[in-house]
Amino acid sequence: MNRERLKGHLDLLLLSVLAAGPAHGYVVIAALRDRSEGTFDLGEGTVYPALHRLEDAGLLGSSWADAEGRKRRVYALTGKGVTALAAERTEWRRFASGMQAVAGWSA
Amino acid sequence: MTTPGDPLRQYLDQLKASLRRTEASLVLAEAEDHLRESVAAGLRAGLTEFEAHEAAISSFGSVRAVARAHQSRRSRAAAALTDLTMATWNLTWLWLLAYDVSTMVIYAYLKMSMQGSAMPAAPSAGGALPVVSIGLGIAGLPLFAGYQLARRFQRRRGRAVTTRFAGFSPLVAASIFGAASMGLFLLKISGAAPVNRPLILASLVLAAGYAVRMRRAPQSQGRTA
């Protein structure tokens, strides 16, 4: 999938993955790839700034943990993030429904 | 663990050199954790150590792409300050050059009208060459060149130029130049202070120009949204 097109929906995708529970970057990115069956295969290093931006906006919180002798940053949805995710999902459903009605396949 | 010939360490060192110091340590710690985990996953999938390192780095992205992604996430305060500086810089060179050009136009007009008239000209009306105006115009040229270079540098670094003030700047500029032209005009007709006409004309032209841009800005933003 076109990466530029995907970037417009990255916030929703990241919030959706983290709705399942706290996770560190590698797990979030792997979940994005696996759950989309390889469709959403972003440059992994470019996803982290998006996570940081969501944290700056107060939608995610993060904490550092030790893992195998390394520092690991774990992200989790905040209350504000849960609300934003619900709003983003509603918006996406409306958008997808409109796209389907205009450009989608119909029986 | 890292070894002297560790390709991940080499990659992280290059990345470190491309990041701002304030954010480098946290970004690098996170990147290293990701890359080590990615290598471990590659080894579990049956790749050789060399292949696992190559695959991990390739999936993570080039140093340039990663650094650029982090640079574009500047703090809001830094972005606002940069945009404000660029907007001020832009207005300054524009005003200096506009003042110079309008002075020269009026000077040339008065010179021509004096040639066709037997009336003696006032000392300030097309007599001596407007040295101050020329000096300001010359000062505006390096400012203009510097501004263009700064914009090019920002684009190369992947930073948007004056996005935050894209709609704000024309409004402020039109207001400032509009108010300046009115104030100068009032000073001129009241005789309270000696104000030359090019100054009023330059301010008026700039106010009109920015008023046009102000009207166009929402339309162009709508098209690109």
Interface residues (C-beta under 8 A of the other chain):
Chain A: H24 G25 Y26 I29 G43 E44 G45 T46 Y48 P49 H52 R53 D56 A67 E68 G69 R70 K71 R72 R73
Chain B: M1 L26 V27 A29 E30 A31 E32 D33 H34 R36 E37 S38 S59 F60 G61 A65 V66 A69 H70 S72 R73 S75
